[in-house]
Amino acid sequence: MGEITPDAPFPLTDVDRWVLSLTDEEFKYHDWEDMRKIIGDNNLSILKRKPSDLRKYMSWTSETKKEYGSMTNYLLVNRLPKHWGQPPFTPVSTTPFEDHSDYRVLVNDWPYGLTPDITHIVVWSRTLIPTNPETGDMTDESRNVVEDFVKRFFTDKLGPDGEDRVLWFKNWVALQSVRSLEHIHVLVKDVPKDVLDEWTK
């Protein structure tokens, strides 16, 4: 069994705590069908990282918060466009993902425990994505806006089978490890590096 790490720099779910009791050899990776079901059921709380990756992510998050004060500051300094400035942001468009200068597409530095054919992308937005205050989940209108963006930016560029190779989700507010910056997660299957490079340039 793995060694449990008691001091967490972000809220751990019951699944996280269970993962920390495992070794990497005992861990079962999420494959494409698994991810399709999890996202289709909106059962996002069962998403998990490989035990060693989760421990590294916890350690890195703790050190990063000590150095930068918050994950938001780290991302603004190192990963997101300088012209965004500091929150609260003033986006060009109040509609999420409408103006290219309002979002940034990056391969996730700390992906979930996925099989090698899946790439985990995060799309950061300086435009707010409205959520239901009671559930923390997206509103129907927000979901439609994000769906249209994902289709336009990712799915359509992968050709006829694009719909079978792209999944997306937005974590409920309670599950977000970086809460003050809007972002969605996009998973793509069997996408070559040159396409990923084009998306994230």
C-alpha positions in Angstrom: 0.0 0.0 0.0 1.1 3.6 -0.6 2.0 6.0 2.1 -0.8 8.5 2.9 0.1 12.1 2.8 -1.8 14.0 5.5 -1.2 17.7 4.6 -3.1 18.6 1.5 -2.7 22.0 -0.2 -6.2 21.7 -1.7 -9.4 19.8 -0.6 -9.0 16.1 -1.1 -12.0 14.0 -2.2 -12.7 10.6 -0.8 -11.4 9.2 -4.1 -8.1 11.1 -3.6 -7.7 9.7 -0.1 -8.3 6.2 -1.5 -5.8 6.7 -4.3 -3.2 7.8 -1.8 -3.5 4.4 -0.1 -2.5 2.6 -3.4 0.7 2.0 -5.2 1.1 2.9 -8.9 1.0 -0.8 -9.7 -2.4 -1.1 -8.0 -3.8 1.9 -9.9 -6.2 1.4 -12.8 -5.9 4.1 -15.5 -9.0 5.8 -17.0 -9.4 4.8 -20.6 -11.5 6.5 -23.3 -14.7 4.5 -22.6 -14.3 5.1 -18.9 -13.9 8.8 -19.4 -16.9 8.9 -21.8 -19.1 7.3 -19.1 -17.7 9.5 -16.2 -18.4 12.7 -18.2 -21.7 11.5 -19.6 -22.9 10.7 -16.1 -21.4 14.0 -14.8 -19.7 11.8 -12.1 -16.6 14.0 -12.0 -15.8 13.3 -8.3 -14.4 9.8 -9.3 -11.7 11.2 -11.5 -8.3 10.4 -10.1 -4.6 10.8 -10.7 -2.0 8.1 -10.5 -0.9 7.8 -6.8 2.7 9.0 -7.4 1.4 11.9 -9.6 -1.1 12.9 -6.9 1.6 13.1 -4.3 3.8 15.1 -6.6 0.9 17.4 -7.5 0.2 18.0 -3.8 3.9 18.7 -3.1 4.3 21.0 -6.1 1.1 22.8 -5.2 2.2 23.4 -1.7 5.6 24.7 -2.8 4.1 26.8 -5.5 1.7 28.4 -3.1 4.6 29.2 -0.7 6.6 30.9 -3.5 3.7 32.7 -5.3 1.1 33.1 -2.7 -1.6 31.3 -4.7 -2.0 29.0 -7.8 -3.6 32.0 -9.5 -0.5 34.1 -9.2 1.7 31.3 -10.5 -0.5 30.8 -13.6 -0.7 34.5 -14.3 3.1 34.9 -14.1 4.1 31.7 -15.9 1.4 30.2 -18.0 -1.3 32.8 -19.0 -1.1 35.9 -21.2 0.4 39.0 -19.6 -2.2 41.3 -21.1 -4.8 39.6 -18.9 -3.5 41.6 -15.9 -4.9 40.7 -12.5 -8.4 39.5 -11.6 -11.1 40.7 -11.7 -10.4 40.6 -15.5 -11.8 42.8 -18.2 -12.4 40.5 -21.1 -13.0 41.6 -24.6 -16.2 39.6 -24.8 -18.6 38.7 -22.0 -19.4 35.5 -23.9 -16.9 32.8 -22.9 -14.5 31.7 -25.7 -15.9 34.1 -28.2 -12.7 36.2 -28.5 -9.4 34.4 -28.9 -7.6 36.9 -26.6 -9.9 35.9 -23.8 -8.8 32.3 -23.5 -5.6 30.2 -23.5 -5.3 26.5 -24.5 -2.6 24.5 -22.7 -1.8 20.9 -22.3 -2.4 20.0 -18.6 0.8 19.9 -16.5 -0.9 17.6 -14.0 -3.3 15.3 -16.0 -5.6 12.7 -14.5 -4.5 9.1 -14.6 -5.2 8.5 -18.3 -4.2 5.9 -20.8 -1.4 7.1 -23.2 -3.7 7.6 -26.2 -5.5 10.5 -24.3 -4.2 14.0 -24.0 -5.6 16.2 -21.2 -6.0 19.9 -22.2 -7.1 22.8 -20.1 -8.6 25.9 -21.6 -8.3 28.9 -19.3 -10.7 31.8 -19.7 -10.7 35.4 -18.4 -14.4 35.6 -19.1 -16.6 34.2 -16.4 -18.5 30.9 -17.1 -21.8 31.2 -15.2 -22.6 28.4 -12.8 -25.7 27.5 -10.7 -25.0 28.9 -7.2 -26.9 26.1 -5.6 -25.1 23.2 -7.4 -21.8 24.7 -8.5 -22.4 23.2 -11.9 -22.7 25.1 -15.2 -26.0 26.6 -16.3 -27.6 25.2 -19.4 -26.7 28.3 -21.3 -23.0 28.0 -20.3 -23.0 24.4 -21.3 -24.3 25.3 -24.8 -21.7 28.0 -25.2 -18.8 25.7 -24.2 -20.2 22.9 -26.4 -20.2 25.2 -29.4 -16.6 26.4 -28.7 -15.3 22.8 -28.2 -16.9 21.8 -31.5 -15.5 24.8 -33.4 -12.0 24.7 -31.9 -11.3 21.0 -31.4 -13.8 18.6 -32.9 -14.2 20.1 -36.3 -10.5 20.2 -36.9 -10.2 16.5 -36.4 -12.3 15.6 -39.4 -15.2 13.2 -39.8 -14.5 11.2 -36.6 -13.8 14.3 -34.5 -16.9 13.8 -32.4 -15.6 10.4 -31.3 -12.2 11.8 -30.2 -13.1 14.8 -28.1 -14.7 14.9 -24.6 -14.9 17.9 -22.3 -16.1 18.9 -18.8 -16.0 21.7 -16.3 -15.4 20.6 -12.7 -18.0 21.6 -10.2 -16.8 24.5 -8.1 -16.3 22.2 -5.1 -13.9 20.0 -7.1 -11.7 22.8 -8.5 -8.1 23.0 -7.3 -7.7 26.4 -8.9 -11.0 28.2 -8.2 -10.3 31.8 -9.0 -9.5 31.2 -12.7 -12.1 29.9 -15.0 -11.2 26.8 -17.0 -12.6 23.8 -18.8 -11.0 20.4 -19.4 -10.8 18.9 -22.8 -9.7 15.3 -23.5 -8.7 14.3 -27.0 -7.9 10.8 -28.3 -5.1 9.9 -30.7 -4.2 13.5 -31.7 -0.7 14.0 -33.2 1.8 16.4 -31.6 1.7 18.8 -34.5 -2.1 19.3 -34.0 -1.6 19.8 -30.3 1.2 22.3 -31.0 -1.1 24.2 -33.3 -3.9 24.4 -30.7 -1.6 25.5 -27.9 0.7 28.0 -29.7 
